[in-house]
Amino acid sequence: MSQITDSDNPIRPPLGLPLGSVRALLTLLILAVVINEMMAGREVDILWNETLLIALAHYFSRRRFLNIPPEAVPRLQKEGILPPETRPLYLPTGVIRALILLAFGASGFFLYKQGRLFDPNVVPIFGAVGAYISGMIIAYFAKSFMKAGTNSLLSRWQDMQAMLVLITVASTAAIFFIHGPSGLPGWLRHAALFLSLYYFGAR
């Protein structure tokens, strides 16, 4: 199979920037708005909050599931079997993810120093982002240290997580259907959201 080059594919990325650059800029702009609102003590509009979660899901879920030896990657990319890693905004791979984590880490530190980390306007955002990323991190370590198999410890761990999130979300949905939004405790609403995001991050 011959190598796929730019001359073979005349499609130009948006604005002539590297693939993913516009998405990177949008994510950083949305992140800036959300962090600015939190630092100012204002409630973040649901539009910005939901859009941020979609953008973060894109960045932190795009990971390769195949365990490919590093020395084989260039050959597979040259043969067109494996798509090349993109470099949004001409930055090295992983820099945008690092900037997102650094921004949240820095803002969380300053809010903590001001005693505002657990403010009602802050908890939903940090909780949602933290739950999703925690799911990814815990899943990575679980898969690294637990052997896979039908009756393995990893399978039981995954079953336990699945049961916990299903019971929590099903209970939340039942209360919502019977009593409406006003009958749903705030802590249960947050628990259902955070556990759902954790589970999607863990997959």
N, C-alpha and C positions, 0 to 999 in steps of 0.2 A: 504494500500500500504506500503510495507516495505521500510526501509531506504536504500538508495544506498550508499555503502561504497567503499573504494578503492579496497578491495578484490573482489568486484563484477565487477569492471571495471579495467582490467589489463593494460589499455593504460597508458603509462608513458608520462607526459608532456616533451617537449624538454629540454634536458640537466638535467632532473630531478628537475628542478626549479618549483616553483608554476606557475599555469596557468597565462599567460599574461606577464611573466618576460622577455621573449625575445623581445616582442613588446615594453615593457617599456624601455629596454636598447636601442633598435633601435631608439625610439622616443627621448630619452635623447641625444643620439649621434648626431642625425640629428639636434636637437635643438642647440647643442653645436656648430656645424659647421656653422649654419645660423647666430647665434648670434656673433660668432667670425668674420665672414665675414662683418657683419654690423658694428661691433665695429672698424674693420680695415679700414672701408670706401670703401670696395670693393663691386662691384655688385654681388649679390648672384645668382649663376647659377640657371637656371629655374628648373633643375633636383632636387636640394635640396629644392627649394621653393615649388614645387608641392608635393614632398614627405612629407614635413612638414605639409602641409595642409591636406593631406590624414591621416597622423598620428593623427593630432589634431581632425579631424572629428571623428575618432574612439574613442578617449578618451572622448570628450565632447558631443557625441551623444548617448553613451551607458548609458541611464538612464531609470529607470522603469516608466511605464506610469500608472500602477495600484496603486491606493491609498490603500495600505494594512496597517492595524494597526500594529504598531511595535511588539506588543505581539503575533501576529499571524505569523510573519515571521519565527521564529525558528521551529514552528510546520510544516509549509508548506515546509520548507527546509528538515526537517527530513522525511517527507512523499515523498520526491522526486518531489513534484509539482513545487516548486520554486527552481531554481538553486542557490547554495550558492554563496555569494560574493567572488570573487577571491582576493588574496593578492599578487600581483606581487612583486617579490624581497623580500618577507616576510614583506613588509611594510603595515601599516594600510590602509584601504580603503580611497581613495581620496588623498593620499600623492603625487602620480605621477602628478595628476592634479594640486595640489598646487605647486609643483616644477616647472611645466610648466609656471603657472601664475606668480610665483615669479621671474623666470628667465626673462620673458618678462618685468615684472614691473621694475626690477633692471636695465636691459639694457636700457629700455625706459627712466628711470630717468637719467642715466649717459649720454645718447645721448642728452637729453634735456639740461643738465648742460653744455654740450659742444656746444650747439647750432646746433646740427646735426639731431634733431628728424625729421625734414621735408626734409632731403636730398633725392634726387631722388632714391638712392639705399635703403633707409629705408622705405619710405612711402608705397610702394606696400606690403611689408611684414607685417608691423604693421597695415596697413589699412585692409588687408585681415583677419588677426587673430582677430583684434578688431571688425570687422564687424560680423564675425561668433559668437564670444562670446557675443557681444552686442545683437544679435538676440536671443540667449538663455536666457539672463538675462531679456530682455524686455518681452519676451514671458512668462517667469515664473511669473513676476509681473502682467502682463495683465491677465493671467489665474487665478491668486490669487485674484485679486480685481474686476474683471469683471465677471458677471454671463454669463454662456453659454446659448445658445438658438438660434432659427432660426433668430429672429429679434433683438437680443440683441446687446449691445454696443460692446461686444467681437467679434461678427460676423462681425459687420461693421468695426471694427479695422482690423480684418484679411482680409476683402475684400479690404480695402484701401491699405494695404501692398502688397497684391497680384497684384492689378492694377498698383501700382507704379513700382514694379519690372518688371512686364510684359511689360509695356510701355517703360521703360528704355532699357531693353534687346532687345525688338523688334526694337526699333529705332537704337540701336547699330548694330544689325544684318543687318538691311536694308541699313545703310550707308556702312557697310562692304561689302555687296553683290554688291552694285552699284559702289562704289569708291575704294574698296580694302582697305588693311590695312593702306596705306599711307593717305587715306582720312578720317581716324577715329581720331578725337581729343583725346589727351591723357586723358583729364579730363573725357570724356564720357566712354572711355575704363575702367578707374578706377571705375567710378560710376556703370557701369554694373557689374563689378566683385564684388565690395563690396556689392552692393544691393543683388546680387544673393547669396553670402555667408551669408549675414544677414538673408535672407529668409530661407535658409536651416538650419541655426542655430535656427531660430524661430520655426521650425517644430518639 
